[in-house]
Every structure is written in C-alpha cells, then in structure tokens.
Amino acid sequence: MAEINYPLSIRTVLLSGYSRNQSASFSTTEVRSGALYKKKVAEHQPTIMSASFKFTSDEAMIFQSWFRNKIKMGFLPFNLNLCTEWGKVEYECQFLPDSLLPVSRDQVIWVYSAKILIKNYGPPAYVPDDISDFPEYILESNRRLLDIIVNTQLNKVSSL
C-alpha cells in the first residue's frame, strides 16, 4: 500500500460518477478453421476507474492542497476507500496523466473528474476464492435469515 492516504475529512468518489474498466487477461488469435487459440497475457491487468468528486469550496481547498503537496500533482500513489462488490475496500491508486482533474463549477459545488489506476483490484483477503460455489450463503435475503437465526440462538445462550 501507498504511504499517503486520501483525506477522509472530505467527500470521496461519487458512486454515480464511478465506472471501471479492466483489460482481458488473455488474447485470442483469429484462425481460419478449428478452435480459437488463446494466450494468457498477464495475471493482473490494470484497472482504470473514471471517477468524479464534488466538493464545497472548503473541501476543494483541502483537496487541492492534498493533490499539490502530498501526492505531488498526482505523481505519487495514494490509498483510497472504494465501494466495490465486496463492500468498502481500501486500494492503492494513482491518478493517470491523460485526464488529470478537469474541474467545473455547478453553482456552489466544485466538480472534479479524473481517471485513476487501481493497483491489484480484486476481492479482499477475507473473501474466499470459492465463494461462487456457495451462493445461498451470500445472497442478502439468506443472510438476513441467517442473521435472525444466529441472533436468536445467541440470545438463548446468553440468557442461561
């Protein structure tokens, strides 16, 4: 992980202004007949996130100070909490130079947008690799039922 953290006192990436792209980890070769030939390119492909941030004037000042002084105009990597399929997870990120922080103003709100490289995007260590084999334990409707059962049983044990 990076040594510099995103300032938690200001707003983070907007969920509505957040999209992610990841290249395939393999390539295929077009053939005239027979099956496609597949070749593994890399184990971990870079993940690029298009993000937007909305700040009040005070938050924009804090963000600009952090951007200029802490991460040296976007040159240094930083840690950022992102909402993912696995909940809120901290990733090491870095701004990409080709889209570095275009800014616009929407009345009293400053709107920044950027492309961010997410290093080692994937599930956190506590998520098992074989989670797809047990969907019945993961689905929210079943978790609620499991939560009720566990809480009921724990209350019975604690009252003894």
Contacts in CASP RR format, 6 or more apart in sequence:
PFRMAT RR
TARGET T0000
AUTHOR 0000-0000-0000
METHOD contacts of the structure
MODEL  1
MAEINYPLSIRTVLLSGYSRNQSASFSTTEVRSGALYKKKVAEHQPTIMS
ASFKFTSDEAMIFQSWFRNKIKMGFLPFNLNLCTEWGKVEYECQFLPDSL
LPVSRDQVIWVYSAKILIKNYGPPAYVPDDISDFPEYILESNRRLLDIIV
NTQLNKVSSL
1 79 0 8 1.000
1 90 0 8 1.000
1 92 0 8 1.000
2 76 0 8 1.000
2 77 0 8 1.000
2 78 0 8 1.000
2 79 0 8 1.000
2 92 0 8 1.000
2 93 0 8 1.000
4 70 0 8 1.000
4 71 0 8 1.000
4 76 0 8 1.000
4 77 0 8 1.000
4 78 0 8 1.000
4 79 0 8 1.000
5 78 0 8 1.000
5 79 0 8 1.000
6 12 0 8 1.000
6 66 0 8 1.000
6 78 0 8 1.000
6 79 0 8 1.000
6 80 0 8 1.000
6 81 0 8 1.000
7 62 0 8 1.000
7 63 0 8 1.000
7 66 0 8 1.000
8 81 0 8 1.000
9 62 0 8 1.000
10 55 0 8 1.000
10 59 0 8 1.000
10 62 0 8 1.000
10 63 0 8 1.000
11 53 0 8 1.000
11 54 0 8 1.000
11 55 0 8 1.000
11 59 0 8 1.000
12 53 0 8 1.000
12 80 0 8 1.000
12 81 0 8 1.000
12 82 0 8 1.000
13 49 0 8 1.000
13 51 0 8 1.000
13 52 0 8 1.000
13 53 0 8 1.000
13 80 0 8 1.000
13 82 0 8 1.000
13 83 0 8 1.000
14 51 0 8 1.000
14 52 0 8 1.000
14 53 0 8 1.000
14 54 0 8 1.000
15 83 0 8 1.000
17 50 0 8 1.000
17 51 0 8 1.000
17 52 0 8 1.000
18 49 0 8 1.000
18 50 0 8 1.000
18 51 0 8 1.000
18 52 0 8 1.000
18 82 0 8 1.000
18 83 0 8 1.000
19 49 0 8 1.000
19 50 0 8 1.000
20 47 0 8 1.000
20 48 0 8 1.000
20 49 0 8 1.000
20 50 0 8 1.000
20 118 0 8 1.000
20 121 0 8 1.000
21 47 0 8 1.000
21 48 0 8 1.000
21 49 0 8 1.000
21 50 0 8 1.000
22 45 0 8 1.000
22 46 0 8 1.000
22 47 0 8 1.000
22 48 0 8 1.000
22 121 0 8 1.000
23 41 0 8 1.000
23 45 0 8 1.000
23 46 0 8 1.000
24 41 0 8 1.000
24 45 0 8 1.000
25 40 0 8 1.000
25 41 0 8 1.000
25 42 0 8 1.000
25 43 0 8 1.000
25 44 0 8 1.000
25 45 0 8 1.000
26 38 0 8 1.000
26 39 0 8 1.000
26 40 0 8 1.000
26 41 0 8 1.000
27 38 0 8 1.000
27 39 0 8 1.000
27 41 0 8 1.000
28 36 0 8 1.000
28 37 0 8 1.000
28 38 0 8 1.000
28 39 0 8 1.000
29 36 0 8 1.000
29 37 0 8 1.000
29 38 0 8 1.000
29 39 0 8 1.000
30 36 0 8 1.000
31 37 0 8 1.000
44 120 0 8 1.000
46 117 0 8 1.000
46 118 0 8 1.000
46 119 0 8 1.000
47 117 0 8 1.000
47 118 0 8 1.000
47 121 0 8 1.000
48 96 0 8 1.000
48 115 0 8 1.000
48 116 0 8 1.000
48 117 0 8 1.000
48 118 0 8 1.000
49 82 0 8 1.000
49 93 0 8 1.000
49 115 0 8 1.000
49 116 0 8 1.000
49 117 0 8 1.000
49 118 0 8 1.000
50 99 0 8 1.000
50 113 0 8 1.000
50 114 0 8 1.000
50 115 0 8 1.000
51 113 0 8 1.000
51 114 0 8 1.000
51 115 0 8 1.000
51 116 0 8 1.000
52 111 0 8 1.000
52 112 0 8 1.000
52 113 0 8 1.000
52 114 0 8 1.000
53 63 0 8 1.000
53 111 0 8 1.000
53 112 0 8 1.000
53 113 0 8 1.000
53 114 0 8 1.000
54 106 0 8 1.000
54 109 0 8 1.000
54 110 0 8 1.000
54 111 0 8 1.000
54 112 0 8 1.000
55 63 0 8 1.000
55 109 0 8 1.000
55 110 0 8 1.000
55 112 0 8 1.000
56 108 0 8 1.000
56 109 0 8 1.000
56 110 0 8 1.000
57 108 0 8 1.000
57 110 0 8 1.000
59 110 0 8 1.000
60 110 0 8 1.000
60 112 0 8 1.000
63 112 0 8 1.000
67 73 0 8 1.000
67 74 0 8 1.000
67 101 0 8 1.000
70 76 0 8 1.000
70 78 0 8 1.000
71 77 0 8 1.000
71 78 0 8 1.000
71 95 0 8 1.000
73 100 0 8 1.000
74 94 0 8 1.000
74 95 0 8 1.000
74 100 0 8 1.000
76 94 0 8 1.000
77 92 0 8 1.000
77 93 0 8 1.000
77 94 0 8 1.000
77 119 0 8 1.000
78 92 0 8 1.000
78 93 0 8 1.000
78 94 0 8 1.000
79 90 0 8 1.000
79 91 0 8 1.000
79 92 0 8 1.000
79 93 0 8 1.000
80 90 0 8 1.000
80 91 0 8 1.000
80 93 0 8 1.000
80 116 0 8 1.000
81 88 0 8 1.000
81 89 0 8 1.000
81 90 0 8 1.000
82 88 0 8 1.000
82 89 0 8 1.000
82 90 0 8 1.000
82 91 0 8 1.000
82 118 0 8 1.000
84 122 0 8 1.000
85 123 0 8 1.000
86 122 0 8 1.000
86 123 0 8 1.000
86 124 0 8 1.000
86 127 0 8 1.000
89 122 0 8 1.000
89 124 0 8 1.000
91 118 0 8 1.000
91 119 0 8 1.000
91 120 0 8 1.000
91 121 0 8 1.000
92 118 0 8 1.000
92 119 0 8 1.000
92 120 0 8 1.000
93 116 0 8 1.000
93 117 0 8 1.000
93 118 0 8 1.000
93 119 0 8 1.000
94 116 0 8 1.000
94 117 0 8 1.000
94 119 0 8 1.000
95 101 0 8 1.000
95 114 0 8 1.000
95 115 0 8 1.000
95 116 0 8 1.000
95 117 0 8 1.000
96 114 0 8 1.000
96 115 0 8 1.000
96 116 0 8 1.000
96 117 0 8 1.000
98 115 0 8 1.000
99 113 0 8 1.000
99 114 0 8 1.000
99 115 0 8 1.000
100 114 0 8 1.000
101 112 0 8 1.000
101 113 0 8 1.000
101 114 0 8 1.000
102 112 0 8 1.000
102 113 0 8 1.000
102 114 0 8 1.000
103 110 0 8 1.000
103 111 0 8 1.000
103 112 0 8 1.000
103 113 0 8 1.000
104 110 0 8 1.000
104 111 0 8 1.000
105 111 0 8 1.000
123 131 0 8 1.000
131 138 0 8 1.000
136 142 0 8 1.000
137 143 0 8 1.000
137 146 0 8 1.000
END
